[in-house]
Amino acid sequence: MSAKRLSANRAMWTQNVRQIGWIAIIHLLLWLAAIVLPIGLSYSQYDPKVGNVPQWKNVYYISNGFETLIAWLVPILAAAGVLRYMHEKRSADFIHSLPIRRTELLVGQVLFGWMLLIVPLAVTALAAIGCLYGLDLPWPIGAADVGRWFGETLVMETVIFAFSIVMGVLVGQSVLHIVLTNIFLVFPAGIMVLMFSNLSLLLYGFPDMYYLSSELEQWVMPIRYAMLTDQAMSAGEIGMLLLLSLLFFSLSIWLYERRPTEAAGQALAFSVLRPLFVYGVAFCSWLVGGFYFGNVESKWNWTIFGYISFSLIGYAIAQMVIAKTWRVFHRWKGYIAFAGAMGVICLLVHFDPLGYEQRVPALADIKQVYFGQSAMNFEHPEMIGRSFEEVDQFLRSQENIKAVRAFHEQLVHDQPSPPRFANIRTVVIGYVLKDGTRLLRRYVVPIEPYMPYFQRIMGSKEYKQQYYLLLRPGGYAPIRQVTIRNVETGRAEVVLAEPKEIESFVQALKQDLWNEPVEDIIGGGSTWQGNIELLQSDGDSFTVPLSSHSTHVREWLQQQHHWEQIQKR
């Protein structure tokens, strides 16, 4: 390295320390406030007689939300600081005139920015370990937990920092750099939510919630960081994130070598990205408008209004950002072409040339059917059967397979579109076919017109036996106590402890559950007269309402002269 280049590099680092060194100080203070300060405060409030040590399972439990904000926002701030010179025209012109190659310049800035992250983290980790071992308390966490926190947080901050560096090279303004980085950090999950939600508007029966799985949030870095409380990073995940960081850094160097100097002050540094930005914003706004009005009003005219109004606003704002002026209304031809193309795509999806909406499996091909309200439990059957009342069920009897299929055929034929505030119920119908393939649909159905279908399925012995835990063979441990409580005060009015008395009472209760009308299962309608609490021998308990339809229970209570106690309340 020549003396001139060495001097220029040293000048850059000195300038960085003067201009953005405060980011490291802020970073350190935030982490000390999030990790070390709560440890110190816990020590000051410790009472040996009570033993009130916080039961943190790991470091992320100390102040999870605060930690997530720090790991999310500070790396973006550091990236904006080290790349600020290329977003201001005078700085960009001056620094690009120094005898330093662009690759060398960017690598130096990235290293400086990374030091702003790693040094405060290391100091915080050492301070936390010092507090844990210096303050003589039975802390539930130790040095290994702090080490895990340091490693995972450094990986997370590094990948967010690397991604923000790429975004900084692509744009020409610091404000836009920060805004777009935050948007694109949540973009993978956000765009999937919008696309699947809009598909459910265009395709009748499309089960959007099935595809919006619980793993979706792991695609969003800040949310994944918040989940580290209970889900530690695997070695594979750490390796993938480090590789991703390396790819981001390499991409930023490749882009920086090709970035025009005059891009400083422009919204986007590369002209090829400008139409992509404008139509990308218009597309996302189109989806947001459909999502909002489709869910709020559930009317096609309002949904179309949402598509057009939101996309037009998004298109205009994107044009204003690119042109840096509000006088962009003469650029309407591009929006007309965009709206026309989106209209054609939506019509193609809605008219369903592939027959998605009409697809109902043949009866001979069905092995079992799924009937419930949750699309997720179709994918995770191990989650079924854990609650006292199980709405989601796999049904295997021929009668129920025929009944569910007939209900599905009727819905496909009618395609009801009930108002939002009508008496409605979500119905999820799934099939497991004999060849192993699966099919799932989700509908929002008005209850009254389809009550005969609900009664045929939910009134069957198979459905009710799986619906109530008390009716499932081996579904509960022996009952050792029955308590009937006042529904308003919670006070125990009747307590049964004799085994024969309990057995007789439970049999009467089972008779009422077998006879319970489907209307009550769906939406209530009966009057609650108390809560029946059943304590099992394993210590667990569950509660059944004492309703106006509990005729066998009431008759049993009258025979045992307990009904008067309930009536006197």
Disulfide bonds with the S-S distance in Angstrom:
none
